[in-house]
Amino acid sequence: MGILRYHNEEFDFDDRMLAHVQIVISTKLRRGENFFLTWTLPVSSGSGRHALWIDNGVPLHITFSGSRPPQINREWIESLILSSATGAVNLVDDPPVASVD
């Protein structure tokens, strides 16, 4: 599990999810687009939701638990960025790979 540190708070994420979140955040901030980053908490963590306002003025630190970068899914990144049309980047699990028949 990796850690996203934002405004003196820590949030645990799977390294694969965190790698995609890093790309999405950096892409949107380079474009000058501030946004909410939202996700649902699992039942094991008490359920509920988190929403963070992400902008260039708040320090962000990402720590990965693994030493190897995970494989990046461009479709997942595009899906996350497109979700911001609703006002927030909503973190969802990696979409399943389409099977080729």
C-alpha positions as CSV (number, residue, x, y, z in Angstrom):
1,M,0.0,0.0,0.0
2,G,1.2,3.4,-1.0
3,I,0.4,6.7,0.8
4,L,-0.9,10.0,-0.6
5,R,0.0,12.8,1.8
6,Y,-2.0,16.0,1.2
7,H,-2.3,18.9,3.5
8,N,-0.9,17.0,6.5
9,E,-3.2,14.1,6.1
10,E,-2.4,10.5,4.9
11,F,-4.5,8.3,2.7
12,D,-3.6,4.7,1.8
13,F,-4.0,3.4,-1.7
14,D,-2.8,0.4,-3.7
15,D,0.4,1.3,-5.5
16,R,-1.3,0.6,-8.9
17,M,-4.1,3.0,-8.1
18,L,-1.7,5.6,-6.7
19,A,0.4,5.5,-9.9
20,H,-2.7,6.3,-11.9
21,V,-3.8,9.0,-9.5
22,Q,-0.3,10.6,-9.7
23,I,-0.6,10.8,-13.5
24,V,-4.2,12.2,-13.3
25,I,-3.3,14.8,-10.7
26,S,-0.2,16.0,-12.6
27,T,-2.0,16.2,-15.9
28,K,-4.9,18.3,-14.5
29,L,-2.6,20.6,-12.5
30,R,-0.4,21.2,-15.5
31,R,-3.5,22.3,-17.3
32,G,-4.3,24.7,-14.5
33,E,-7.4,22.6,-13.5
34,N,-8.1,22.5,-9.8
35,F,-10.6,19.7,-8.9
36,F,-12.0,17.5,-6.2
37,L,-10.5,14.0,-5.9
38,T,-13.2,11.6,-4.5
39,W,-13.3,8.0,-3.5
40,T,-15.5,5.6,-1.6
41,L,-14.1,4.0,1.6
42,P,-14.4,0.2,1.9
43,V,-16.6,-1.3,4.6
44,S,-13.5,-2.5,6.4
45,S,-12.6,1.2,6.9
46,G,-16.0,2.3,8.0
47,S,-17.6,3.1,4.7
48,G,-18.2,6.7,3.6
49,R,-16.5,8.9,1.1
50,H,-13.5,11.2,0.9
51,A,-13.3,14.4,-1.2
52,L,-10.1,16.4,-1.4
53,W,-9.8,19.8,-3.2
54,I,-6.6,19.5,-5.3
55,D,-4.8,22.6,-6.3
56,N,-1.2,23.8,-6.9
57,G,-1.1,25.6,-3.6
58,V,-1.1,22.5,-1.4
59,P,1.9,20.3,-1.0
60,L,1.4,16.7,-2.3
61,H,3.7,13.8,-1.4
62,I,3.2,10.2,-2.8
63,T,5.0,7.2,-1.4
64,F,4.9,3.9,-3.1
65,S,5.5,0.7,-1.1
66,G,6.9,-1.2,-4.1
67,S,10.1,-0.4,-5.9
68,R,8.9,-1.3,-9.4
69,P,6.5,1.0,-11.2
70,P,3.2,-0.7,-12.1
71,Q,1.9,-1.1,-15.6
72,I,-0.1,1.9,-16.6
73,N,-3.5,1.5,-18.2
74,R,-4.1,4.6,-20.5
75,E,-7.8,3.8,-20.7
76,W,-8.1,4.0,-17.0
77,I,-6.3,7.3,-16.9
78,E,-8.6,8.7,-19.6
79,S,-11.6,7.4,-17.8
80,L,-10.5,9.1,-14.5
81,I,-9.8,12.4,-16.3
82,L,-13.1,12.3,-18.1
83,S,-15.0,11.7,-14.8
84,S,-14.0,15.2,-13.8
85,A,-16.6,16.6,-16.2
86,T,-19.0,16.0,-13.2
87,G,-16.9,18.3,-11.0
88,A,-14.7,15.7,-9.5
89,V,-12.2,13.0,-10.4
90,N,-14.0,9.9,-9.0
91,L,-11.5,7.1,-8.2
92,V,-12.8,3.8,-9.4
93,D,-11.1,0.4,-9.8
94,D,-9.1,-0.4,-12.9
95,P,-11.6,-1.4,-15.7
96,P,-11.4,-5.0,-16.8
97,V,-9.4,-5.6,-20.0
98,A,-11.7,-6.3,-22.9
99,S,-11.4,-9.8,-24.2
100,V,-10.6,-10.5,-27.8
101,D,-12.8,-13.2,-29.3
